[in-house]
Amino acid sequence: MKEAAGEANMTVITIVLIGVVAAVGAILIPRILNSMNDKSCCQETGGYTSGTECMLNGGTTSAAIKNYRTSCN
């Protein structure tokens, strides 16, 4: 009986760990994909990324940022 209870506990632990890994993946993967999309969009419009900002024409300007936002979204 003890052996069966031990295996049942390991099964529960395994299922919980799989759920935790799946939840972390479900949170991280969309963020990574959005970040990659933003960076590629910035490069397509002739800019470069500095941290999380798209730098165009040597620096960010309101017209350049507006162009960047409308061209990729």
C-alpha positions in Angstrom: 0.0 0.0 0.0 2.8 2.4 0.9 4.4 1.9 -2.5 1.2 2.6 -4.4 0.7 5.8 -2.4 4.2 6.9 -3.1 3.7 6.4 -6.8 0.5 8.3 -6.7 2.3 11.2 -5.0 5.0 11.2 -7.6 2.3 11.3 -10.3 0.7 14.3 -8.7 4.0 16.1 -8.4 4.9 15.3 -12.0 1.5 16.7 -13.2 1.9 19.8 -11.1 5.4 20.4 -12.4 4.3 20.0 -16.0 1.5 22.5 -15.4 4.0 25.0 -13.9 6.3 24.7 -16.9 3.4 25.0 -19.3 2.2 28.2 -17.5 5.6 29.8 -17.6 6.0 29.0 -21.2 2.5 30.4 -22.0 3.5 33.7 -20.3 7.0 34.0 -21.8 6.6 32.9 -25.4 4.1 35.6 -26.4 6.2 38.3 -24.8 9.3 37.1 -26.7 7.4 36.9 -30.0 6.1 40.5 -29.5 9.5 41.8 -28.7 11.0 40.1 -31.8 8.2 41.5 -34.0 8.8 45.1 -32.6 12.5 44.9 -33.3 12.1 43.5 -36.8 9.5 46.2 -37.6 11.8 48.9 -36.4 14.6 47.6 -38.6 12.3 47.3 -41.6 11.5 51.0 -41.3 15.2 51.9 -41.3 15.8 52.2 -37.6 17.6 50.4 -34.8 16.6 49.3 -31.3 18.1 50.8 -28.2 16.7 48.8 -25.3 13.0 48.8 -25.9 12.9 52.0 -28.0 13.0 52.3 -31.8 15.6 54.9 -32.8 15.1 56.5 -36.2 17.1 59.2 -37.9 19.7 59.3 -35.1 17.1 59.6 -32.4 13.4 59.3 -31.7 11.2 62.0 -33.0 7.4 62.1 -32.8 7.0 61.8 -36.6 9.4 58.9 -36.8 7.7 57.1 -34.0 4.3 57.7 -35.5 5.5 56.3 -38.9 7.0 53.3 -37.1 3.8 52.5 -35.2 1.5 52.8 -38.2 3.7 50.9 -40.7 3.9 47.7 -38.6 0.7 47.5 -36.7 
